[in-house]
Amino acid sequence: MMPWGMGFGTGAHSPNEIMLIEPAEATGAAGLADIEKAYVDFVFALSDD
């Protein structure tokens, strides 16, 4: 998989970032569904198709 996270970690990009299920609007963080979509987009971009 990927050795970094796409969660909320104050910009450190480390494997121990957290993922919020439904973040508050004021946080500006992505929710779980948005992060799942980002992983799909990332893996699709790496594919041959």
CNS distance restraints for C-alpha pairs under 8 A (distance, minus, plus):
assign (resid   3 and name CA) (resid  14 and name CA) 7.66 0.50 0.50
assign (resid   3 and name CA) (resid  15 and name CA) 6.23 0.50 0.50
assign (resid   4 and name CA) (resid  13 and name CA) 5.84 0.50 0.50
assign (resid   4 and name CA) (resid  14 and name CA) 5.03 0.50 0.50
assign (resid   4 and name CA) (resid  15 and name CA) 4.76 0.50 0.50
assign (resid   5 and name CA) (resid  13 and name CA) 5.76 0.50 0.50
assign (resid   5 and name CA) (resid  14 and name CA) 5.70 0.50 0.50
assign (resid   5 and name CA) (resid  15 and name CA) 5.07 0.50 0.50
assign (resid   5 and name CA) (resid  16 and name CA) 7.18 0.50 0.50
assign (resid   5 and name CA) (resid  17 and name CA) 5.95 0.50 0.50
assign (resid   6 and name CA) (resid  13 and name CA) 7.11 0.50 0.50
assign (resid   6 and name CA) (resid  17 and name CA) 7.38 0.50 0.50
assign (resid   6 and name CA) (resid  19 and name CA) 7.99 0.50 0.50
assign (resid   6 and name CA) (resid  35 and name CA) 6.73 0.50 0.50
assign (resid   7 and name CA) (resid  17 and name CA) 5.25 0.50 0.50
assign (resid   7 and name CA) (resid  18 and name CA) 5.23 0.50 0.50
assign (resid   7 and name CA) (resid  19 and name CA) 4.78 0.50 0.50
assign (resid   7 and name CA) (resid  20 and name CA) 7.63 0.50 0.50
assign (resid   7 and name CA) (resid  30 and name CA) 7.60 0.50 0.50
assign (resid   7 and name CA) (resid  35 and name CA) 7.19 0.50 0.50
assign (resid   8 and name CA) (resid  17 and name CA) 5.54 0.50 0.50
assign (resid   8 and name CA) (resid  18 and name CA) 5.28 0.50 0.50
assign (resid   8 and name CA) (resid  19 and name CA) 6.10 0.50 0.50
assign (resid   8 and name CA) (resid  20 and name CA) 7.70 0.50 0.50
assign (resid   8 and name CA) (resid  29 and name CA) 6.65 0.50 0.50
assign (resid   9 and name CA) (resid  13 and name CA) 6.37 0.50 0.50
assign (resid   9 and name CA) (resid  14 and name CA) 7.39 0.50 0.50
assign (resid   9 and name CA) (resid  16 and name CA) 7.87 0.50 0.50
assign (resid   9 and name CA) (resid  17 and name CA) 4.85 0.50 0.50
assign (resid   9 and name CA) (resid  18 and name CA) 6.54 0.50 0.50
assign (resid  13 and name CA) (resid  17 and name CA) 7.07 0.50 0.50
assign (resid  19 and name CA) (resid  31 and name CA) 6.96 0.50 0.50
assign (resid  19 and name CA) (resid  32 and name CA) 6.28 0.50 0.50
assign (resid  19 and name CA) (resid  35 and name CA) 7.95 0.50 0.50
assign (resid  20 and name CA) (resid  29 and name CA) 7.76 0.50 0.50
assign (resid  20 and name CA) (resid  30 and name CA) 7.21 0.50 0.50
assign (resid  20 and name CA) (resid  31 and name CA) 5.26 0.50 0.50
assign (resid  20 and name CA) (resid  32 and name CA) 5.92 0.50 0.50
assign (resid  21 and name CA) (resid  31 and name CA) 5.14 0.50 0.50
assign (resid  21 and name CA) (resid  32 and name CA) 4.80 0.50 0.50
assign (resid  21 and name CA) (resid  33 and name CA) 7.69 0.50 0.50
assign (resid  22 and name CA) (resid  31 and name CA) 5.16 0.50 0.50
assign (resid  22 and name CA) (resid  32 and name CA) 6.98 0.50 0.50
assign (resid  23 and name CA) (resid  27 and name CA) 6.71 0.50 0.50
assign (resid  23 and name CA) (resid  28 and name CA) 7.90 0.50 0.50
assign (resid  23 and name CA) (resid  29 and name CA) 6.41 0.50 0.50
assign (resid  23 and name CA) (resid  30 and name CA) 6.91 0.50 0.50
assign (resid  23 and name CA) (resid  31 and name CA) 5.76 0.50 0.50
assign (resid  24 and name CA) (resid  28 and name CA) 7.70 0.50 0.50
assign (resid  30 and name CA) (resid  34 and name CA) 5.70 0.50 0.50
assign (resid  30 and name CA) (resid  35 and name CA) 6.40 0.50 0.50
assign (resid  31 and name CA) (resid  35 and name CA) 6.29 0.50 0.50
assign (resid  32 and name CA) (resid  36 and name CA) 6.13 0.50 0.50
assign (resid  33 and name CA) (resid  37 and name CA) 6.26 0.50 0.50
assign (resid  34 and name CA) (resid  38 and name CA) 6.22 0.50 0.50
assign (resid  35 and name CA) (resid  39 and name CA) 6.31 0.50 0.50
assign (resid  36 and name CA) (resid  40 and name CA) 6.38 0.50 0.50
assign (resid  37 and name CA) (resid  41 and name CA) 6.16 0.50 0.50
assign (resid  38 and name CA) (resid  42 and name CA) 6.03 0.50 0.50
assign (resid  39 and name CA) (resid  43 and name CA) 6.12 0.50 0.50
assign (resid  40 and name CA) (resid  44 and name CA) 5.98 0.50 0.50
assign (resid  41 and name CA) (resid  45 and name CA) 6.08 0.50 0.50
assign (resid  42 and name CA) (resid  46 and name CA) 6.53 0.50 0.50
assign (resid  43 and name CA) (resid  47 and name CA) 6.38 0.50 0.50
assign (resid  44 and name CA) (resid  49 and name CA) 7.63 0.50 0.50
